[in-house]
Amino acid sequence: MNQNEYIQTLTGILQAHAGAAGQTIRSLVAVLPPKAQAIHFAIHPDQDGCGTFSVVASLDGPDLYVLNKAIDPHRYLFDVRYTSTGVEPAVPLFDPDDTEFDVQNTIVDTAMHWVSNLWHNWASQHSPLPAVVYGEEGYGTLQPILLPSATGTQAY
């Protein structure tokens, strides 16, 4: 599988989970603590480059533990896990030594666009807080994407 084929496949898988992820964002916005200042969406690719990853929300503001505890049930927009029957959701897996492209960067860039689209479909008109989406640990080729709040404020 080349990089373009992988991007198309991964985009299709993410789109199949867009409804549930959109509901997760709506639920997260509904329980935002008053002291929260921004929402962060981090894409966490596996360190080995095998193809698993998570898209995780967190909050910025004072007392991060308390803020993030408040949204704990609504933090994961997408999460690939190993099960007894393979990985769920079923994403393509790679041998990192036998891949002609950077799987982690491709995952992060593709998932960043997906989160941005999810945000613009609903949260940009309803969230009192701005958001930012980025690749964890420097993965990805894109700069962080700033997502506006319903009032137009941007994350810093």
N, C-alpha and C positions, 0 to 999 in steps of 0.2 A: 504494500500500500504506500503510495507516495503522499507527500504532504497535502496536496490539494484534495485527494480522495479522502484523506483522514479528516481534514477540515469539514468537508461535506458530510461525512459520516457522523462526526462529533456534533456538528450543528443540528443534524436531524435528531440525534439522541437527546440533546439539550432541549430542543423544541418539543419533543414528546413529553418532557417533564416541566414545561413552562407553566402549565396550569397550576400544578402543585406548588411550584416555586413562587408564582405570583400570589397564591393564597398565603404562603409563608411570609412574604413581604407585607401583605395586608395585615396579617396577625401581628407581626412585629411592630408595625406602625401603631396598631391599636393599643399596645401595651408599653409604649415608650415612656420611660420615667421622666419627670419634669427637668431633672438636671442634665439629661443627655444633650450633647451639643452637635453630634454628627453620627451618621451610620457609616461603618466601614464594611465593604464586601471584599474579602481576601480570597484569592484563588490559591489553593495549596496543592500543587502537583507533588506526586511522590518523589522522593529524592533519587530513586534509582532510574527514573525515566521509563517505567514500565507501562504507564498510561492511566494509572488510577489518580484520582484527585478529589478534592472537596471544595465547595464554595460556601464560605462561612461568614456570617454577619457578626459584627461586634459594634459596640457603641464607644464614642469618645466623650469625655467629660470628667468631672471630678469623681473619685472613688469608682474606678473601673470595675472592681469586683461586684459591687452592688448594682451598678448599671447593667452589666452583662448577665448577672443572675436574673434580673427582671425579664430578660428576653430569652433565657435559656431554651425554652421549648421551641423557639422560632429562629434559631441561629443557622441551621443547615438548609441551604437552598438546593444543594445537590451534594451527594456523598457516595462515592464508590467504595464498596466494602467487599472483601473476600468472603465467600460463603462455601459451604460444602459442595455446591454445584458450579462454582465459578465466581465471577464478579457480578455484583448487582449494584446499580444497573449495568447491563452488559455493554461495556465499552471495549473497543479494540485494545489488546495488550501487545506490548512490543518487547523485543530483546534489545536493550539499550546499546549493545555492542554491534547490532546488526540493523541499524536504522539510519537512513540517509538524511534525516532531518532532526531537529531538536524537538523532541516530543513535549517536554515541559513548556518550552516557549510557545509552542503551537496550542497546547491546552489552555495556557493562561490567556493568550490573545483571543482565542475563540470564546472562552468563557467570559472574558471581560465584555465583549460585544453583546453576548447573551444577557448578562446582568444589566447592562445599559439599556437594552431593549425592554427588558422586564420593567425597569424603573420608569422608563418613558411611557409605557402602556398604562400605568396607574399611579404610581407613587409620586411622580413629579407634579401631579395635580392634587395630591392628598397629604403627602408627608410634611409635617411641620419642620422637619430637619433635612438638611442637605446630606448627600452621601458621596462617597468616593469608592471606586473599585480599582483594585490593583493586584499584581502578582506578588505573592509572599516570597521572601528571601531573594528578591531581585529577578525572579523568573518573568519571562515575557519580554516582548520587544516594544511594547507600547508604554507611553507615559500613563500615570494614573488618570482615570477618567473621573472628572468632577461632575456630580449629578445634582441638579438644583432641587431645592425644596419647593413646596407649593407656592411660597411667596417669592421665589426666585433667588434666595440666598444660596451661595455656593459653599461647599466644604473648603477648608483651607489646606 
